[in-house]
Amino acid sequence: MSEMKDMIVDVVERMFKEKVEKETVDLLEAGKWGEDVWQLLLENEIEKVAIKEEQGGAGGDYEDLFHLYRLVGKYAVPIPFIEHTLANLILENSNIQPRSELSTIHIAAKPLDIMEGKATGSLKHVPWARYAEKLVTLGAEQGKESLILIDLKDATIENHTNLAAEPRDHIKFTDANILVSYPLTEQQREFFAKLQTVVTVSKMVGAIDRAFELAVQFSKEREQFGRPIHRFQLVQQHLAILAGEQALSAAALENIIALLVEGDVNDEVAFARLKLDDASRIVATSAHQVHAAIGVTHEHRLHHYTRRLWAWRDEDFHEKYWKKELANKWIHSTNTLWEELTKKKHVEHS
């Protein structure tokens, strides 16, 4: 990252360290959210980091946002920062004016039906819909998909949550007015799927960062038989597993961010997503083993991160989606699997 990007990440991390306590994250359990943290970010215009300067933003890029998304995962920040900024990023990518109103996004489901400029249909597990004013999603008319913007005041919203108590609402539209529509090509649709997947990977890596930190901290503080438990071989084994998974996950994220900025992600997004699915299971298991019984209590913070890992791995463009995409690609390829994996060109032999 550049010096400016480092500064933005440092500033936001200080904000989260000071403002996001355990009680802040627990607000979700009571049906509330971190409004004070959200207002603090708005006051500092952090939500405009990746918006172009001519649109009133800071002129940043994907890299800026993904490092901030990692921090949202690391501190389990109970605000719709990711959804609002991603919605605006995709709007801007589609030559649509970004929105100042709180917005959310849902592009991993069946498109809404469009007829004469109105949208009808239902969507499940829409993040933060009850608090948002606008929704960025997909619509289809006569088989042709478009990116559409809809006012959520035209929706019937049923409150639901995921395993981590984050809002994942069910919404229904009946002849809702479409504010803006942008026709999508197949390539754009695939790009948005990859973009959403990098977002998921970013916040999952952040949760892994924190679960690892908590395990190390607890192993130094907790004593058994007169010595810290990190001196016991079994605990050391779990810490080593955690360190390896954290390093591999972080490396996978940095790689796909760099490739995305260069505009050449290919299959690496799918590979990173599959890696994070495995890592989430391994990290949750070892982190809870280190913490023993206290790790499953509500009083300890570990569950803030393991519950999110369990919830996020099944959301949006998940493991099964990318396995199917890779399998279909390789089945129809003229290259061997080895040539696909190593990016070598197929050579016909006489």
C-alpha angles and dihedrals in degrees: 000000000000122000090259092051091048089053093051092050092047092050094049093046090053089051092052093045091053100039108030108076126162089264089056093056091043089061087085090065088060094048093258134110141210098277093157091056091047092051090049091055091047092050089054092042092234090147088066096056096111098034117107117260092239087058092053097265137117095260096239127147143226092288093062094053098044092055089051090048088055088056091050087056093044094055097031088231108197098219135099093244093126095048095046096048094042090051090053092044091055092043091053091046087056093050092254123135111258116243127240092199116090105274137183135196138219118175103146098083139071109295121254116254114257125204126165094343096311131107128221130180144068136273128197130209096018107173117241094344093147091062100036128090100200135036129207111202144132129280131185132206120182090345095307116118126218136181106242138189118214134181109241091214084079092058134088105227126201114192118236135155138208125236090282093053091251114146111266103165133189114229135187130199128196114187091331117180114252109223096193133002129193122185113234130215120215089252092055091048090052091047092053090051090053092045092052090048093053087052090054092047090050096055093041090054088051091053090049090051091056097042089054092048092050092050093051092046093048093047090056095046100042116080129197125181090359100306138080112273093234086077092065115096097229092052090047089054092054091047090051090051090049092049091051094049092046092051094046093046093048091048091050090052095048090049096053092043090055092047092047092053088050090048095239113104102138111161097338092094090057092047091050092049091051090048091052091050090058093040093053091058095045095045094047091050097048095040091054091045090056093048094044115189097348090060093070096050123102090232093066121072098225093091090060088070105032092049089052092049090052092047099043096048089066098044134092115345096002136179096283091051093054095042089055092047093051093045093051091048095050095043091057096040122106089214125086118252090255091053090050093050094046094039092235119153119247112252120200113226122210 
